[in-house]
Amino acid sequence: MTQTASAARRPVIALAMGDPAGISPELTAKLLALDEARAAADFVVFGDMRILEDGARIAGTKVDVAAVKADEPYVPGERPVFVDLHHLAPSDVKRGEATPEGGAFALENFRRALTLAHKGQADAVCFTPFNKKAMRYVYLGYDDEIRFVAEVIGFNGHAREFNILGSLWNARVTSHLPLSQVAANISVQRILDEMALTDRCLRAAGFANPRIGVAGLNPHAGDGGNFGLEEIEVIEPAVKAGVAHGLNVSGPFPADTVYLRAKGGQFDAVLSMYHDQGQIAMKLMGFDRGVTFLGGFPFPICTPAHGTAYDIVGKGIANMGATREAILLAARMAARSIAARQGQ
């Protein structure tokens, strides 16, 4: 792939089609027909043209892409480029079911998109929803996207998953591990590291001085030690260390009220202690608009926060609100990165 100097100023998003048995094909088709998305960035899409066309049929939209084979040269432009890997026929898709074929399809698309960005030929990566069970059929070590991204691009730094709803961000100290292990996996340094990463990612998204509210771990943030000592011994010292490092952080606050404060505009982000502590609150506030952002990598990686929705596949009723938000966030962050590199 080659780019002209003028095209380099416009963000290029590498888009991976997700699980073919769910709503990903129709979401991809709807997205590529969305004028707002096409105005925000140029797209290079990885998938199978037959799956995309099937998704467009379900969605009731038209496919308008420049289709190329995997080994053909192309130049990103206003018309999305679709790299047709020709690796899955619609007749081999079992709708509403996680299969090895579906996992292999999504995994290869994601690998290609990540590789393109890693080579500097795309400014951001997005993907329509994956099904982890399907992907584990063909990649036994696949536990989450962060680990896979790190392996594909050879990344050894610190990355974390964020949930975003409009201008409100949610960060985590721990993520995909049993609830029984959470307390043992929080420390002053780990919380401080997550504060710093949250601050950095928010700044990359355009927040000048991100305000971060830190949630407690225990009911009522420990109630002065009556319900646990983690707030006193770990979380509060971490918040004080964050302030000493120049971060705009405060807390710990009870988890059942900190999101009300954030929703009311007091914070730009909440740092939760574990996965569901923040996920439940964010999804209740806006399930159809939520975005998952993988922060800490050399380029933005975004996806809708919801899953593959096997229960409504093929009905043409998939809501693309979250997919739209994911793409527009990736485009904004990529544009800011391009402008910063060019000294604008």
C-alpha positions in Angstrom: 0.0 0.0 0.0 1.2 3.5 -0.8 0.0 6.9 0.3 0.4 10.4 -1.1 1.6 13.2 1.2 -1.8 14.9 1.1 -3.7 11.7 2.0 -1.4 11.1 5.1 -3.2 14.1 6.8 -6.5 12.2 6.8 -6.9 9.4 9.3 -6.8 5.9 8.0 -8.7 3.3 10.0 -8.1 -0.4 9.6 -11.4 -2.1 10.3 -11.7 -5.8 11.0 -15.0 -7.6 10.5 -15.9 -9.4 13.6 -17.8 -12.6 14.3 -19.8 -13.6 11.2 -22.4 -15.5 13.2 -23.6 -12.4 15.0 -24.5 -8.8 14.0 -20.9 -7.8 12.9 -21.5 -8.2 9.1 -24.6 -6.0 9.2 -22.9 -3.5 11.5 -19.9 -3.3 9.1 -22.2 -2.8 6.1 -24.2 0.0 7.9 -21.0 1.7 9.0 -19.5 1.7 5.5 -22.6 3.4 4.2 -22.6 6.0 6.9 -21.7 9.4 5.5 -20.5 10.7 8.9 -18.0 7.9 9.2 -16.7 8.2 5.6 -16.2 11.9 6.2 -14.2 11.3 9.3 -11.6 8.9 7.9 -10.5 6.6 5.1 -11.1 2.9 5.7 -9.2 -0.3 4.9 -11.5 -3.2 5.8 -10.5 -6.8 6.2 -13.0 -9.6 5.7 -14.8 -11.6 3.0 -16.8 -9.7 0.4 -19.5 -12.4 0.4 -20.0 -12.0 4.2 -20.1 -8.2 3.8 -22.7 -8.5 1.0 -24.8 -10.8 3.1 -24.6 -8.3 6.0 -25.7 -5.5 3.6 -28.6 -7.6 2.5 -29.7 -8.1 6.1 -29.2 -4.4 7.0 -31.0 -3.2 3.9 -28.1 -1.1 2.7 -25.8 -1.0 -0.4 -22.1 -2.0 -0.5 -20.0 0.8 -2.0 -16.4 -0.2 -1.6 -13.3 -0.7 -3.7 -12.7 -4.4 -3.4 -9.1 -5.7 -3.8 -7.5 -9.1 -3.2 -5.0 -9.5 -0.3 -2.0 -9.2 -2.6 -3.2 -6.3 -4.7 -1.9 -2.7 -4.1 -4.3 0.0 -3.1 -4.5 3.6 -1.9 -7.0 4.6 0.8 -9.4 7.2 -0.2 -12.9 8.5 0.3 -14.3 5.2 -1.0 -13.5 2.5 1.5 -11.0 -0.2 0.4 -12.2 -3.7 1.2 -9.4 -6.3 1.3 -11.2 -9.5 0.3 -9.5 -12.4 2.0 -12.1 -14.8 0.6 -11.8 -17.0 3.6 -15.4 -17.8 4.6 -18.5 -18.5 2.5 -21.9 -17.5 3.9 -23.0 -21.1 3.6 -20.4 -22.0 6.2 -21.7 -19.5 8.8 -24.0 -20.9 11.5 -25.9 -17.9 12.6 -26.2 -17.4 16.4 -23.5 -20.0 17.1 -19.8 -19.7 18.1 -17.8 -21.9 15.7 -14.1 -22.5 14.8 -14.8 -21.1 11.3 -16.2 -17.9 12.7 -13.3 -17.6 15.1 -10.7 -18.0 12.4 -12.5 -15.5 10.3 -12.5 -12.8 12.9 -9.0 -13.6 14.2 -7.4 -13.2 10.8 -9.2 -10.0 10.1 -8.0 -8.6 13.4 -4.5 -9.7 12.8 -4.4 -8.0 9.4 -5.8 -4.8 10.8 -3.3 -4.7 13.6 -0.4 -5.4 11.3 -1.4 -2.6 9.0 -1.4 -0.1 11.9 1.8 -1.5 13.3 3.5 -0.9 9.9 2.4 2.7 10.1 -0.1 2.3 7.2 -3.1 3.0 9.3 -3.6 5.4 12.2 -6.2 3.5 14.2 -7.8 0.0 14.4 -11.5 -0.7 14.9 -13.5 -4.0 14.9 -17.1 -5.0 15.0 -17.9 -7.4 17.8 -16.0 -10.6 18.4 -17.0 -13.8 20.2 -14.2 -14.9 22.4 -15.5 -18.5 22.6 -15.3 -18.8 18.8 -11.8 -17.3 18.7 -10.5 -19.6 21.4 -11.4 -22.6 19.2 -8.6 -21.6 16.9 -6.3 -19.7 19.3 -6.2 -21.4 22.7 -4.4 -18.6 24.4 -6.9 -16.0 23.4 -8.3 -14.6 26.7 -8.8 -10.9 25.7 -7.9 -8.4 23.0 -5.1 -6.7 24.9 -3.0 -9.8 25.1 -3.6 -10.7 21.5 -2.7 -7.1 20.3 0.5 -7.2 22.3 1.5 -10.5 20.8 0.8 -9.4 17.2 2.6 -6.1 17.4 5.3 -7.2 19.9 4.3 -4.7 22.5 5.8 -4.9 26.0 4.3 -1.8 27.6 1.2 -1.2 29.8 -2.2 -1.3 28.1 -5.7 -1.4 29.6 -9.3 -1.5 28.4 -11.5 1.6 28.9 -15.2 2.0 28.6 -16.5 5.2 27.2 -20.0 6.7 27.1 -20.1 10.1 25.5 -17.6 12.2 27.4 -17.5 9.9 30.4 -14.7 7.3 30.7 -14.4 4.3 32.9 -11.0 2.7 33.7 -10.0 -0.4 35.7 -7.3 -1.5 38.1 -8.1 -5.2 37.5 -10.1 -6.7 34.7 -10.5 -10.3 33.6 -9.9 -12.3 36.8 -12.1 -13.9 39.4 -13.7 -11.6 41.9 -12.1 -13.6 44.7 -8.6 -12.4 43.5 -9.3 -8.7 43.1 -8.2 -7.6 46.6 -4.9 -9.4 46.3 -4.3 -7.8 42.9 -4.6 -4.1 43.8 -1.6 -2.2 45.2 -0.5 1.4 45.5 1.8 1.1 42.5 -0.8 -0.7 40.3 -3.4 1.9 41.1 -0.9 4.7 40.4 0.0 3.1 37.1 -3.7 3.0 36.1 -4.2 6.6 37.1 -1.3 7.7 34.9 -2.5 5.6 31.9 -6.0 7.0 32.3 -4.7 10.6 32.4 -2.5 9.9 29.3 -5.3 8.4 27.3 -7.8 11.1 28.2 -5.3 13.8 27.1 -4.9 11.9 23.8 -8.6 12.2 23.4 -8.6 15.9 23.9 -9.1 16.4 27.7 -6.8 19.2 28.9 -6.8 18.4 32.6 -8.6 15.1 33.1 -10.6 14.8 36.4 -10.4 11.2 37.7 -12.6 9.9 40.5 -11.3 6.8 42.2 -13.8 4.2 43.4 -13.4 2.3 46.6 -13.3 -1.5 46.7 -15.6 -2.3 49.7 -19.2 -1.3 50.4 -19.3 2.4 51.4 -15.6 2.7 50.5 -14.8 0.6 53.6 -16.8 2.8 56.0 -13.7 3.9 57.9 -12.3 0.3 58.1 -15.5 -1.4 59.3 -16.0 -3.2 55.9 -12.3 -3.6 54.9 -9.0 -1.9 55.1 -8.1 -1.7 51.4 -9.3 1.9 51.1 -7.1 3.0 54.1 -4.1 0.9 53.4 -3.9 0.9 49.6 -6.4 3.1 47.6 -6.1 6.3 49.6 -2.3 6.3 49.6 -2.4 5.7 45.9 -4.6 8.7 45.4 -2.3 10.9 47.4 0.7 9.6 45.4 -1.2 10.5 42.2 -1.8 14.0 43.4 1.9 14.3 44.3 2.6 13.3 40.7 0.5 16.1 39.3 -2.6 14.0 38.5 -6.1 15.5 39.0 -7.4 12.6 41.0 -9.6 12.3 44.1 -11.2 9.6 46.2 -11.7 6.8 47.2 -15.5 7.3 46.8 -18.2 4.6 47.4 -18.7 2.8 44.2 -22.5 3.2 44.4 -22.3 7.0 44.2 -19.1 7.8 42.3 -20.8 7.2 39.0 -23.6 9.5 39.9 -21.0 12.2 40.6 -19.4 11.4 37.2 -22.7 11.4 35.4 -23.4 14.8 37.0 -20.2 16.2 35.5 -17.9 16.1 38.5 -15.4 13.7 36.8 -14.2 13.0 33.3 -13.3 9.4 34.3 -13.9 6.9 37.1 -11.1 4.4 38.0 -12.9 1.3 39.2 -11.2 -1.5 41.1 -12.6 -4.4 39.1 -14.4 -5.3 35.9 -18.1 -5.3 36.7 -17.9 -2.4 39.2 -17.7 -0.1 36.3 -19.2 -2.1 33.5 -22.6 -2.4 35.1 -22.8 1.3 35.7 -21.7 2.3 32.2 -23.9 -0.2 30.4 -26.9 0.8 32.4 -26.3 4.5 31.4 -26.0 3.7 27.7 -25.6 0.2 26.5 -26.3 1.0 22.8 -23.8 3.9 22.8 -20.9 2.5 24.8 -17.4 2.2 23.3 -14.5 0.0 24.4 -11.1 1.6 23.9 -7.8 -0.3 24.3 -5.5 2.3 25.6 -1.7 2.4 25.9 -0.9 1.0 22.5 0.9 3.0 19.8 -2.4 3.6 18.0 -6.0 3.8 19.1 -8.1 0.6 19.1 -11.9 0.9 19.4 -14.9 -1.3 19.2 -18.5 -1.1 20.4 -18.9 -2.2 24.0 -21.7 -4.6 23.3 -21.3 -8.2 22.1 -22.3 -10.2 19.0 -26.0 -10.3 19.8 -26.7 -13.8 18.6 -30.3 -13.5 19.6 -31.1 -10.8 17.0 -28.8 -11.9 14.1 -30.4 -11.8 10.7 -33.3 -9.6 11.8 -31.8 -6.4 10.4 -32.5 -4.5 13.7 -29.0 -4.2 15.1 -28.4 -0.8 16.6 -25.2 0.8 15.2 -25.0 3.6 17.8 -22.0 2.1 19.6 -20.3 1.2 16.4 -20.7 4.8 15.1 -19.3 6.2 18.4 -16.3 3.8 18.3 -15.4 4.8 14.7 -15.7 8.5 15.4 -13.7 8.3 18.6 -10.9 6.4 16.7 -11.0 9.0 14.0 -10.8 11.9 16.4 -7.9 10.4 18.3 -6.0 9.5 15.1 -6.5 13.0 13.7 -5.1 14.6 16.9 -2.1 12.2 16.7 -1.5 13.2 13.1 -1.7 16.9 13.9 0.7 16.5 16.8 3.3 14.7 14.7 3.0 17.4 12.0 3.4 20.1 14.7 0.0 21.7 14.1 
